[in-house]
Amino acid sequence: MKDSLPKYCRVIEKRLKDNTTQRFIVGNKMTIADIDNAHVAYSYFFNKANKFHMQQADVVKDFPTLNKYYEDLKEELKDHFEKRPAPRPF
């Protein structure tokens, strides 16, 4: 995980920068790619029930476009996050 997380972040950051908008991974509206990334981000990186979340979130912070994307994604999905059960480890 130590080596693969920065690689993952670099790939997604590049994809965002190459897209017409940095708000979504593909095109200009939410797709399954964004839902999948929300799953990864909010199950692992930003999930306080995951014992590694702080270390992972620190890695993500090194990628400003990706970090902004996750902030926007959280706002986009806020209704879901408000209704979901308490944080789970995964």
Summary of the structure (lengths in Angstrom):
residues: 90
radius of gyration: 12.7
end to end distance: 15.2
largest distance: 35.4
contacts: 225
relative contact order: 0.17
helix: 62%
strand: 0%
